[in-house]
Amino acid sequence: DTSSLVAGTNVLITSSSNGDVTIATSDITQAVTGNLSLQYPGYYFANPSGSLAITLPSSPANQFIATLKLVSTGSLVISGNGKSIDGESNVTLSIRYDAITIVFNEPLNEWYIV
């Protein structure tokens, strides 16, 4: 018995050099150790040794939601990619275990921290 999934909205299919394939649906949980442009809603855990930049999508769907958490003593700079985040162009997390959840409001074309 087999099933088929197509990469796209709420589906992420990745492969590694050793041939392992990871399929994630709906909410994606990802450890982040380098600068990243978000493409999928989900949970992101940042573990930088210094400063790390996260860029939100430039054309997100309405109600795109992501939770970002800093799990080290570094800092996490979240850029709105031209859209405001609660009125600011970016938000910085700098205290270990800080976290935010953000959601995109398409009619107003801006991000909100919830």
C-alpha positions as CSV (number, residue, x, y, z in Angstrom):
1,D,0.0,0.0,0.0
2,T,1.5,3.4,-1.0
3,S,0.5,7.0,-0.8
4,S,1.5,10.0,-2.8
5,L,2.3,13.5,-1.5
6,V,3.1,16.6,-3.6
7,A,5.4,19.2,-2.2
8,G,3.6,22.5,-1.8
9,T,1.3,24.2,0.7
10,N,1.9,22.6,4.1
11,V,4.0,19.7,2.6
12,L,7.8,19.7,2.7
13,I,9.8,16.9,1.1
14,T,13.6,16.9,1.6
15,S,16.4,14.4,1.0
16,S,19.9,14.1,2.4
17,S,23.1,13.0,0.7
18,N,22.7,9.5,2.3
19,G,19.4,9.0,0.6
20,D,17.1,9.6,3.6
21,V,13.9,11.4,2.7
22,T,11.9,13.5,5.2
23,I,8.3,14.3,4.6
24,A,6.6,16.9,6.9
25,T,3.0,17.9,6.6
26,S,1.0,20.7,8.1
27,D,3.2,22.2,10.9
28,I,6.9,22.0,10.3
29,T,9.4,21.8,13.1
30,Q,12.9,22.8,12.1
31,A,16.2,23.5,14.0
32,V,17.8,26.6,12.6
33,T,21.6,27.1,12.8
34,G,22.2,29.4,9.8
35,N,20.4,32.4,8.2
36,L,17.0,31.3,6.8
37,S,14.2,32.6,4.6
38,L,11.0,31.1,5.9
39,Q,8.9,29.4,3.2
40,Y,6.6,27.2,5.3
41,P,4.5,27.8,8.4
42,G,5.7,25.9,11.5
43,Y,8.0,25.9,14.5
44,Y,11.6,27.0,14.3
45,F,14.2,26.6,17.0
46,A,17.2,28.9,16.6
47,N,20.5,27.9,18.1
48,P,23.0,30.5,16.9
49,S,26.4,31.0,18.5
50,G,26.2,34.7,17.4
51,S,23.5,36.6,15.5
52,L,21.1,34.8,13.2
53,A,18.8,36.3,10.6
54,I,15.3,35.0,9.8
55,T,13.5,36.5,6.9
56,L,9.7,36.2,6.7
57,P,8.1,35.4,3.3
58,S,7.6,38.3,0.9
59,S,4.2,37.0,-0.3
60,P,2.7,34.9,2.5
61,A,-0.8,33.5,2.5
62,N,-3.3,35.0,4.8
63,Q,-3.0,33.5,8.3
64,F,0.6,32.2,7.7
65,I,1.8,31.4,11.2
66,A,5.2,30.7,12.5
67,T,6.6,30.3,16.0
68,L,10.3,31.1,16.5
69,K,12.3,30.3,19.7
70,L,15.8,31.3,20.6
71,V,17.4,28.3,22.4
72,S,21.0,29.7,22.9
73,T,22.7,32.8,24.2
74,G,23.0,34.3,20.7
75,S,20.4,36.6,19.1
76,L,17.7,36.1,16.5
77,V,16.8,39.0,14.1
78,I,13.4,38.5,12.4
79,S,12.9,40.6,9.3
80,G,9.4,41.4,8.0
81,N,10.7,41.4,4.4
82,G,9.2,44.8,3.6
83,K,6.1,44.2,5.8
84,S,5.8,45.5,9.4
85,I,5.9,43.2,12.4
86,D,3.7,45.0,15.0
87,G,4.7,48.3,13.4
88,E,8.4,47.5,13.2
89,S,10.6,46.4,10.3
90,N,12.2,43.7,12.4
91,V,12.1,42.1,15.8
92,T,15.1,40.9,17.8
93,L,15.1,38.0,20.3
94,S,18.2,38.3,22.5
95,I,17.3,36.5,25.7
96,R,17.8,32.7,25.8
97,Y,14.4,30.9,25.5
98,D,12.6,34.0,24.2
99,A,9.9,33.0,21.7
100,I,7.3,34.7,19.5
101,T,4.5,33.5,17.4
102,I,3.7,35.6,14.3
103,V,0.7,35.6,12.0
104,F,0.2,37.3,8.7
105,N,-2.9,39.5,8.1
106,E,-3.2,39.6,4.3
107,P,-6.0,42.3,4.1
108,L,-3.7,44.7,6.1
109,N,-0.5,43.4,4.6
110,E,1.3,43.1,7.9
111,W,2.6,40.7,10.5
112,Y,1.3,40.5,14.1
113,I,2.9,39.0,17.2
114,V,0.3,36.9,19.0
